[in-house]
Amino acid sequence: MSDDLSLFGDDPSPAPAELPSAPTPIADWQVDLLRKALDARGLKSMADRRQAVESATGRNVESLRALTHEEGLQVLSRLGPRSSGERSATSQWDEREADTWIDRL
């Protein structure tokens, strides 16, 4: 038997080395959610938006498209619901838009 080539592929060859995967780029739906979260926080100026995103990621960010998928999730979780200490001074009852049946009595 010849050691030149194995006909059935059962030769002991080293396992292929796994290359480190590149970070997944941010998805369009994440960019849309980030923009809505920034709007919900009342951040209108680009400087305020950038500061909020950079403080959540811990690095300089040129644009939302420069974020990775994981960073997008991280920013969304930090911009998500405000903590109880940041609630508005009025209640949801005071902020209602339509009259209730109690108001009509």
Phi, psi and omega in degrees: 000138184269144177266009183291302183223145175265129183283333187248009175073020181259025177282144180287100178248151180294146178292141180296136180286135179280128177279143177297132182282145177286148179299144180287129179292160181292144180272158180299321181295329178290320178299317178299316179295321178298316179298319179293322179293321178293320176297318180296331177280356179079017180271104184259321183282150181297326180295317179294319179296314180298318180298319180295317180292317181293325178290330178284326182268333182081018178210165176289137182231125179285317179205171179296330179290345179279353180280156172270171179301315181295319178295323177299316177296321180296315180295318179299320180291328180279332179270355183299218184300138179287154178289164184296336179287345182257014180292157179287163183285339180262160180268170176294331177297318179290335184266007182294150184263324182252156177288147176262176179295333178291320179295330183277352180288000000 
